[in-house]
């Protein structure tokens, strides 16, 4: 049954390329994370818990029709 499956030379290269791209992305993220300043890491750690604040340009002068 497996003798009928024909593998091309390029098909063996696809998993290697996928692994290399994944490993490169992981290494880039790791380097950026390790090089991050402590203040910036603490700010990013608090992001989900900060209240949503609308920029001043989105607020109307009436104030009653604003969506929050």
Beta strands, then each sheet from edge to edge (+ up, - down):
end
